[in-house]
Amino acid sequence: MPIINRVEARSKRVKIVYLCIYTVLILGALSMLYPMILMIAGSVKSETDIIEMRPVPRYFTDQRVHYRKFLESKYSGQILLYQQIHHRDEKSWHTIDIPSNDTHKELAHLFNQFRKQLVEEDWQMLGHITGPSRLQFKNLRRYRQFVADSFGGSLEAMNREWKTAYPSFLHLRPPIEKELASRRHRPDSGNQQLLFNRFKMSLDAAERFIVDLDGYYQLYYVRPTYNSIEKYNAHHGAELHSFHEVLLPSIPPTQSTHRADWEQFVRNELSLIFIRIAPSQAARYRHFLKRRYSNLAELNEYYGTTHATWEDIHFPTRMPQIPKQIVTWDLFVQEDADLDAIQVVGPRQEFETFLESQGFDRTVFGNHSAQAAAVRASDWGDFRAQINSSLVENLKRNYLVVLDYILLHGRGVLNTIVYCILAVLSQLIVNPLAAYALSRYRPPSSYKILLICMATMAFPPAVTMIPSFILLRNLNLLNTFAALILPTMANGFWIFLLKGFFDSLPRELYEAADMDGASEWTKFWAITMSMSKPILAVIGLGAFTNAYSNFMYALIIVPDPEMWTLMVWLYQLQTQAHPAVIYASLCLAAIPMFLIFLFAQNIIIRGIVVPVER
């Protein structure tokens, strides 16, 4: 019989009560859903917008935020690299704005033509890889797949050829390219670098960006040396407005202070890839070698050459390819080469030559770099062209990282499946048998037994972890499924709950079964278990939830990584992953539990409705 009958339900007062009840229930539901929505939204974010606690990420509707995320991905999360290439002063991705409407469309078109015909591998860096934010962008996944395909999926063949010890292709990291403009960079002719270069140049030009020597000069030499543009102007007698107007000339300047800066940077800081020396320095180079080596035989032995005379030595006007010769050429550039014979040849110089061939007047940029202006316009155009694919990439990127990690540790998935099945089966067998015995036979000590069962709830599981570990170690059961299953087979609360449910079943059914000569097992299985499906569903769901989410106990009892469950591996991922990846892992981890609940909900609801109707 309902608490409120149909007549009373028609009154205004009762309708208000109903409204209040439903309002409270809806607010309660929203309070539970809101954190979940925030977590789902966080799983599709990155360093650009991870600090924004919004149920709907802003880049869904705000093109400016989306553009920031695109730049973050292209420059692999390295804000200093963005500053260097774009000639901008933004300190974080959150402050970047979209280009103004007067962006040079013609310049962007010419730059796209220029970068497509650029063949110098060491002048270009691959974007969308990975960086300090610990996010993994799309080209890192492509690179791993490219390497796996190149070796026919054989990890052993790759490690043997590269002389590495990668445990899987998912551990593969590309060569570091962020210092291509630095003297610390040395060309690598190894097989791994050659394959990476082949992969890099096989992609569309929009996936790469070109080294900016002016940006490197400004960011790593001029700024640290002078700290402020006012100090730079006072030292050089200039009237510049920002460091972005300080460009690296191709040849040594004539003004003394500019010349001193140029010499210090080019001789000691700039990558040798971009330096050329006039052929007139050949005699001076050979004289430099004579001072370093006491005789020609010593030089031949060091270089592995067979020069008959000093004049037979070839003078390289650009950086050699042999490592030992690179060291000598580097020292010659630093110590002995005539400054006026040194020239810087980089992407900006080549781009300006290209602009002149196309009839474009570069003087419209004044003291600013034409390359930087072209890059800004080109990046905006690339974003507009890839806006849909960029959105899809942002949505799936973090989830793919988690799935790759789970796939890498596939034994963890198998261990979790086996553990959950055994936990559910064992608890659905042991607990009903114990409760059935207490309910059917009613021993004199049944209430004491129930009291002991309920008393086990007074001790938190953490208290029993160490004693359980010691006991299982003495039984030689560590690193086995038995160690995970045995301590949780019998549960005091489940036994108490089942006994109460079994006591409510009609006794007449058992008396009729006795008259028909049914065995005790038949009465237990055909009557008790078949009529207890709702409560068994609750116990099964609880057993699955406890086993699936078991982390600390599984880590202590099973120290062998080969026996770790999925929760332990996800914890390992979370210790080294970006917060957005952590959110993605939590969302994926919640899916199996959600599906199990959907599967069991009808039976559970029957357990709520049937006793009321009875």
SEGU-718326 format. One line per 2 residues: number of its first residue (from 1); their letters; for each residue x, y, z of C-alpha. Coordinates in steps of 0.05 Angstrom, whole numbers, plus 5000, padded with zeros to 4 digits. Layout:
NUM> A> X:Y:Z | ...
! end
This chain:
1> MP> 5000:5000:5000 | 5030:5067:4980
3> II> 5045:5119:5034 | 5005:5172:4997
5> NR> 4940:5148:4965 | 4913:5173:4899
7> VE> 4863:5221:4930 | 4916:5256:4972
9> AR> 4963:5258:4912 | 4915:5306:4877
11> SK> 4921:5359:4930 | 4964:5420:4919
13> RV> 5004:5409:4982 | 5024:5338:4962
15> KI> 5043:5361:4892 | 5090:5412:4924
17> VY> 5119:5356:4966 | 5130:5315:4903
19> LC> 5163:5374:4869 | 5210:5384:4927
21> IY> 5228:5310:4929 | 5243:5308:4854
23> TV> 5282:5373:4858 | 5326:5345:4913
25> LI> 5336:5280:4874 | 5354:5318:4810
27> LG> 5403:5363:4847 | 5434:5302:4879
29> AL> 5442:5268:4812 | 5474:5331:4782
31> SM> 5522:5336:4841 | 5545:5265:4825
33> LY> 5549:5275:4750 | 5585:5343:4751
35> PM> 5652:5316:4775 | 5648:5260:4724
37> IL> 5634:5311:4668 | 5694:5352:4691
39> MI> 5738:5291:4688 | 5714:5273:4618
41> AG> 5726:5345:4596 | 5796:5343:4627
43> SV> 5813:5280:4589 | 5810:5317:4522
45> KS> 5852:5376:4545 | 5926:5393:4543
47> ET> 5975:5441:4577 | 5940:5499:4544
49> DI> 5872:5491:4578 | 5882:5439:4633
51> IE> 5875:5492:4688 | 5805:5511:4664
53> MR> 5752:5473:4703 | 5697:5474:4651
55> PV> 5647:5419:4636 | 5655:5436:4561
57> PR> 5726:5452:4538 | 5731:5522:4510
59> YF> 5766:5501:4446 | 5700:5471:4423
61> TD> 5672:5540:4413 | 5731:5588:4419
63> QR> 5776:5588:4358 | 5830:5626:4396
65> VH> 5838:5571:4447 | 5837:5519:4392
67> YR> 5893:5556:4356 | 5935:5556:4419
69> KF> 5927:5481:4425 | 5947:5473:4352
71> LE> 6011:5513:4365 | 6025:5473:4428
73> SK> 6020:5409:4388 | 6061:5434:4329
75> YS> 6118:5458:4373 | 6114:5396:4416
77> GQ> 6094:5434:4479 | 6159:5475:4479
79> IL> 6141:5548:4490 | 6213:5570:4480
81> LY> 6213:5538:4412 | 6150:5576:4395
83> QQ> 6182:5641:4418 | 6243:5627:4376
85> IH> 6205:5610:4311 | 6149:5662:4317
87> HR> 6191:5718:4347 | 6141:5728:4403
89> DE> 6147:5741:4478 | 6088:5700:4505
91> KS> 6111:5660:4566 | 6055:5608:4563
93> WH> 6006:5580:4514 | 5948:5613:4550
95> TI> 5967:5683:4527 | 5975:5671:4452
97> DI> 5926:5708:4408 | 5903:5693:4337
99> PS> 5937:5734:4281 | 5905:5799:4261
101> ND> 5863:5805:4197 | 5920:5839:4160
103> TH> 5961:5775:4160 | 6002:5770:4096
105> KE> 5964:5718:4056 | 6010:5726:3996
107> LA> 6071:5717:4040 | 6041:5654:4070
109> HL> 6029:5626:4001 | 6101:5640:3980
111> FN> 6127:5610:4044 | 6088:5546:4033
113> QF> 6120:5541:3964 | 6188:5553:3994
115> RK> 6182:5501:4049 | 6157:5448:4000
117> QL> 6220:5455:3957 | 6267:5458:4017
119> VE> 6307:5393:4018 | 6358:5407:4074
121> ED> 6339:5358:4129 | 6380:5393:4183
123> WQ> 6343:5459:4170 | 6276:5430:4188
125> ML> 6247:5402:4252 | 6188:5354:4259
127> GH> 6128:5380:4296 | 6073:5345:4336
129> IT> 6122:5299:4372 | 6130:5304:4447
131> GP> 6159:5353:4496 | 6167:5373:4569
133> SR> 6092:5370:4582 | 6094:5293:4576
135> LQ> 6039:5294:4524 | 6048:5250:4463
137> FK> 6026:5283:4398 | 6005:5251:4333
139> NL> 6072:5246:4297 | 6102:5207:4354
141> RR> 6050:5153:4341 | 6064:5157:4266
143> YR> 6139:5151:4277 | 6131:5089:4320
145> QF> 6087:5057:4268 | 6135:5077:4212
147> VA> 6194:5044:4249 | 6153:4982:4263
149> DS> 6134:4976:4190 | 6206:4988:4168
151> FG> 6229:4928:4208 | 6169:4884:4192
153> GS> 6144:4889:4263 | 6207:4856:4289
155> LE> 6231:4891:4353 | 6291:4845:4356
157> AM> 6314:4866:4286 | 6308:4940:4304
159> NR> 6348:4932:4369 | 6401:4891:4334
161> EW> 6410:4942:4278 | 6408:5003:4323
163> KT> 6446:4970:4380 | 6390:4990:4428
165> AY> 6349:4954:4481 | 6278:4981:4472
167> PS> 6228:4934:4507 | 6175:4952:4456
169> FL> 6160:5000:4399 | 6118:5041:4447
171> HL> 6181:5060:4485 | 6212:5088:4422
173> RP> 6233:5161:4424 | 6255:5202:4363
175> PI> 6323:5237:4361 | 6324:5305:4396
177> EK> 6321:5362:4347 | 6309:5423:4391
179> EL> 6383:5444:4387 | 6391:5444:4311
181> AS> 6415:5517:4313 | 6463:5505:4371
183> RR> 6537:5487:4368 | 6520:5428:4413
185> HR> 6484:5396:4356 | 6524:5345:4317
187> PD> 6497:5310:4255 | 6485:5237:4266
189> SG> 6495:5190:4208 | 6471:5129:4247
191> NQ> 6415:5084:4222 | 6365:5110:4272
193> QL> 6376:5183:4251 | 6374:5165:4178
195> LF> 6308:5129:4186 | 6280:5187:4226
197> NR> 6301:5237:4172 | 6267:5193:4120
199> FK> 6204:5193:4161 | 6207:5268:4173
201> MS> 6216:5285:4100 | 6161:5237:4079
203> LD> 6108:5278:4115 | 6073:5339:4088
205> AA> 6112:5404:4096 | 6059:5430:4144
207> ER> 6081:5377:4194 | 6150:5408:4198
209> FI> 6177:5477:4216 | 6241:5511:4195
211> VD> 6297:5530:4242 | 6301:5605:4255
213> LD> 6372:5629:4267 | 6350:5700:4284
215> GY> 6303:5674:4338 | 6358:5631:4367
217> YQ> 6406:5689:4366 | 6356:5734:4401
219> LY> 6333:5683:4452 | 6398:5650:4472
221> YV> 6451:5703:4461 | 6425:5775:4456
223> RP> 6374:5772:4512 | 6419:5737:4564
225> TY> 6476:5785:4547 | 6438:5851:4550
227> NS> 6375:5834:4591 | 6336:5894:4564
229> IE> 6328:5929:4497 | 6347:5995:4529
231> KY> 6414:5967:4551 | 6425:5938:4481
233> NA> 6409:6005:4448 | 6456:6042:4495
235> HH> 6513:5993:4480 | 6503:5993:4405
237> GA> 6478:6064:4393 | 6413:6036:4365
239> EL> 6340:6056:4370 | 6305:5989:4368
241> HS> 6238:5976:4400 | 6247:5902:4417
243> FH> 6297:5846:4412 | 6257:5818:4353
245> EV> 6289:5872:4309 | 6359:5844:4324
247> LL> 6373:5799:4264 | 6435:5757:4251
249> PS> 6471:5785:4189 | 6499:5737:4138
251> IP> 6568:5769:4140 | 6605:5805:4197
253> PT> 6579:5875:4209 | 6626:5934:4204
255> QS> 6605:5969:4268 | 6650:5946:4325
257> TH> 6598:5926:4378 | 6554:5890:4327
259> RA> 6616:5856:4299 | 6638:5833:4368
261> DW> 6569:5802:4381 | 6568:5769:4313
263> EQ> 6638:5740:4322 | 6624:5713:4392
265> FV> 6559:5680:4370 | 6581:5652:4303
267> RN> 6649:5627:4326 | 6624:5594:4390
269> EL> 6548:5586:4392 | 6519:5576:4322
271> SL> 6513:5506:4294 | 6567:5490:4243
273> IF> 6512:5469:4194 | 6498:5542:4178
275> IR> 6570:5566:4171 | 6608:5573:4106
277> IA> 6682:5592:4098 | 6710:5624:4036
279> PS> 6757:5580:3993 | 6811:5632:4003
281> QA> 6821:5603:4073 | 6849:5537:4045
283> AR> 6922:5555:4058 | 6906:5581:4127
285> YR> 6869:5516:4142 | 6928:5473:4122
287> HF> 6974:5517:4164 | 6926:5506:4222
289> LK> 6932:5431:4212 | 7008:5435:4211
291> RR> 7007:5468:4280 | 6960:5415:4308
293> YS> 6997:5354:4280 | 7072:5346:4283
295> NL> 7075:5312:4215 | 7031:5287:4159
297> AE> 7036:5215:4181 | 7004:5232:4248
299> LN> 6947:5268:4212 | 6936:5209:4164
301> EY> 6934:5161:4222 | 6883:5203:4260
303> YG> 6838:5214:4200 | 6850:5147:4166
305> TT> 6873:5183:4103 | 6932:5173:4055
307> HA> 6952:5245:4037 | 7022:5248:4005
309> TW> 7031:5323:4017 | 6997:5377:4058
311> ED> 6971:5408:3994 | 6932:5345:3979
313> IH> 6887:5359:4038 | 6818:5381:4015
315> FP> 6793:5445:4048 | 6719:5440:4066
317> TR> 6682:5505:4057 | 6625:5477:4098
319> MP> 6621:5428:4155 | 6650:5359:4138
321> QI> 6611:5295:4149 | 6666:5254:4184
323> PK> 6663:5264:4261 | 6738:5273:4271
325> QI> 6742:5324:4215 | 6682:5361:4245
327> VT> 6721:5371:4310 | 6780:5400:4273
329> WD> 6737:5445:4229 | 6701:5469:4292
331> LF> 6767:5489:4324 | 6788:5524:4259
333> VQ> 6724:5565:4260 | 6733:5584:4332
335> ED> 6807:5600:4333 | 6838:5613:4265
337> AD> 6790:5627:4207 | 6791:5699:4184
339> LD> 6726:5731:4209 | 6711:5765:4142
341> AI> 6717:5698:4107 | 6660:5669:4149
343> QV> 6589:5672:4124 | 6523:5650:4155
345> VG> 6476:5614:4107 | 6408:5598:4138
347> PR> 6334:5591:4122 | 6320:5666:4126
349> QE> 6374:5683:4076 | 6348:5630:4028
351> FE> 6276:5652:4038 | 6294:5725:4023
353> TF> 6329:5702:3959 | 6266:5663:3941
355> LE> 6222:5725:3954 | 6265:5767:3909
357> SQ> 6259:5715:3854 | 6183:5720:3861
359> GF> 6184:5796:3858 | 6163:5805:3931
361> DR> 6189:5867:3966 | 6217:5845:4033
363> TV> 6231:5916:4055 | 6159:5920:4079
365> FG> 6181:5883:4142 | 6232:5937:4161
367> NH> 6278:5911:4216 | 6236:5849:4227
369> SA> 6247:5780:4199 | 6209:5761:4137
371> QA> 6215:5688:4157 | 6181:5699:4224
373> AA> 6124:5738:4192 | 6115:5684:4140
375> VR> 6115:5629:4193 | 6061:5664:4233
377> AS> 6017:5672:4171 | 6031:5601:4149
379> DW> 6015:5570:4217 | 5949:5606:4218
381> GD> 5934:5580:4148 | 5954:5509:4169
383> FR> 5908:5514:4229 | 5849:5537:4186
385> AQ> 5861:5480:4138 | 5868:5427:4193
387> IN> 5816:5453:4242 | 5771:5391:4238
389> SS> 5827:5340:4241 | 5859:5380:4297
391> LV> 5794:5375:4337 | 5790:5300:4327
393> EN> 5863:5293:4347 | 5851:5332:4411
395> LK> 5792:5287:4428 | 5827:5221:4418
397> RN> 5901:5235:4434 | 5902:5222:4509
399> YL> 5857:5161:4503 | 5904:5131:4451
401> VV> 5962:5141:4499 | 5926:5102:4553
403> LD> 5904:5047:4505 | 5975:5040:4478
405> YI> 6000:5034:4550 | 5948:4982:4567
407> LL> 5965:4944:4503 | 6038:4946:4521
409> HG> 6022:4914:4588 | 5970:4867:4560
411> RG> 5984:4816:4614 | 5953:4865:4663
413> VL> 5887:4862:4625 | 5888:4785:4626
415> NT> 5906:4784:4700 | 5849:4831:4716
417> IV> 5798:4789:4677 | 5820:4725:4710
419> YC> 5822:4757:4779 | 5752:4788:4773
421> IL> 5721:4723:4748 | 5752:4682:4804
423> AV> 5734:4734:4856 | 5661:4737:4834
425> LS> 5654:4661:4829 | 5688:4647:4896
427> QL> 5646:4698:4934 | 5581:4674:4901
429> IV> 5597:4603:4924 | 5628:4610:4993
431> NP> 5583:4665:5022 | 5516:4634:5002
433> LA> 5537:4566:5030 | 5556:4597:5097
435> AY> 5493:4638:5100 | 5450:4578:5079
437> AL> 5478:4536:5136 | 5463:4591:5187
439> SR> 5393:4602:5159 | 5370:4530:5150
441> YR> 5401:4496:5210 | 5400:4554:5259
443> PP> 5458:4531:5304 | 5455:4555:5377
445> SS> 5516:4599:5365 | 5488:4630:5301
447> YK> 5481:4700:5332 | 5552:4696:5359
449> IL> 5576:4677:5290 | 5538:4735:5260
451> LI> 5567:4781:5312 | 5637:4758:5293
453> CM> 5620:4768:5220 | 5596:4839:5233
455> AT> 5656:4853:5277 | 5702:4843:5217
457> MA> 5673:4907:5189 | 5703:4946:5247
459> FP> 5774:4935:5220 | 5793:4972:5156
461> PA> 5825:4929:5102 | 5891:4966:5109
463> VT> 5900:4935:5179 | 5900:4864:5150
465> MI> 5946:4876:5092 | 6012:4864:5127
467> PS> 5987:4802:5167 | 5958:4775:5102
469> FI> 6024:4786:5067 | 6063:4750:5121
471> LL> 6014:4692:5122 | 6013:4684:5046
473> RN> 6089:4689:5043 | 6095:4633:5094
475> LN> 6047:4591:5051 | 6088:4607:4989
477> LL> 6027:4637:4955 | 6055:4705:4936
479> NT> 6050:4725:4862 | 5992:4677:4851
481> FA> 5917:4686:4839 | 5906:4646:4903
483> AL> 5939:4703:4942 | 5888:4751:4913
485> IL> 5827:4706:4920 | 5833:4668:4986
487> PT> 5832:4727:5034 | 5768:4755:5003
489> MA> 5728:4692:4991 | 5688:4698:5055
491> NG> 5658:4766:5073 | 5624:4777:5140
493> FW> 5576:4830:5114 | 5555:4788:5053
495> IF> 5541:4728:5100 | 5499:4772:5146
497> LL> 5461:4801:5087 | 5449:4733:5054
499> KG> 5425:4701:5119 | 5373:4756:5127
501> FF> 5350:4746:5056 | 5347:4670:5062
503> DS> 5307:4677:5127 | 5254:4716:5089
505> LP> 5243:4660:5038 | 5178:4620:5049
507> RE> 5190:4558:5093 | 5134:4522:5057
509> LY> 5178:4514:4996 | 5229:4475:5035
511> EA> 5175:4432:5068 | 5147:4416:5000
513> AD> 5216:4398:4975 | 5226:4352:5035
515> MD> 5161:4317:5019 | 5185:4307:4947
517> GA> 5250:4276:4973 | 5295:4332:4948
519> SE> 5367:4331:4971 | 5399:4388:5010
521> WT> 5438:4409:4948 | 5374:4411:4907
523> KF> 5340:4455:4959 | 5401:4501:4961
525> WA> 5411:4507:4886 | 5339:4500:4858
527> IT> 5303:4540:4912 | 5349:4585:4951
529> MS> 5397:4606:4896 | 5344:4613:4842
531> MS> 5301:4658:4887 | 5361:4699:4910
533> KP> 5384:4727:4843 | 5374:4800:4863
535> IL> 5417:4795:4925 | 5467:4751:4888
537> AV> 5472:4805:4835 | 5488:4856:4888
539> IG> 5542:4811:4917 | 5570:4796:4848
541> LG> 5573:4870:4831 | 5607:4885:4897
543> AF> 5657:4829:4887 | 5673:4853:4817
545> TN> 5680:4925:4840 | 5727:4906:4897
547> AY> 5769:4862:4853 | 5771:4909:4793
549> SN> 5790:4970:4834 | 5838:4933:4880
551> FM> 5904:4970:4877 | 5942:4973:4943
553> YA> 5927:4901:4964 | 5945:4875:4895
555> LI> 6010:4914:4895 | 6031:4888:4963
557> IV> 6010:4815:4955 | 6034:4810:4883
559> PD> 6101:4846:4876 | 6117:4812:4810
561> PE> 6100:4859:4751 | 6080:4798:4710
563> MW> 6022:4788:4757 | 6001:4860:4765
565> TL> 5929:4878:4751 | 5905:4936:4708
567> MV> 5897:4984:4767 | 5970:4976:4786
569> WL> 5993:4990:4715 | 5948:5050:4710
571> YQ> 5978:5076:4774 | 6047:5068:4743
573> LQ> 6023:5108:4683 | 5994:5163:4727
575> TQ> 6060:5174:4762 | 6092:5196:4697
577> AH> 6035:5222:4654 | 6004:5290:4642
579> PA> 5941:5305:4684 | 5899:5302:4620
581> VI> 5924:5231:4607 | 5908:5213:4679
583> YA> 5836:5237:4669 | 5832:5195:4606
585> SL> 5857:5133:4643 | 5805:5143:4697
587> CL> 5749:5150:4645 | 5771:5086:4610
589> AA> 5779:5049:4676 | 5707:5067:4694
591> IP> 5677:5036:4631 | 5679:4962:4652
593> MF> 5648:4978:4719 | 5594:5019:4685
595> LI> 5578:4962:4636 | 5574:4911:4692
597> FL> 5526:4955:4730 | 5482:4963:4669
599> FA> 5482:4888:4661 | 5462:4876:4733
601> QN> 5416:4935:4745 | 5351:4899:4725
603> II> 5365:4843:4774 | 5385:4892:4829
605> IR> 5321:4933:4819 | 5281:4868:4826
607> GI> 5314:4860:4893 | 5286:4928:4913
609> VV> 5216:4921:4884 | 5198:4848:4897
611> PV> 5204:4851:4974 | 5160:4913:4975
613> ER> 5107:4879:4931 | 5111:4816:4972
! end
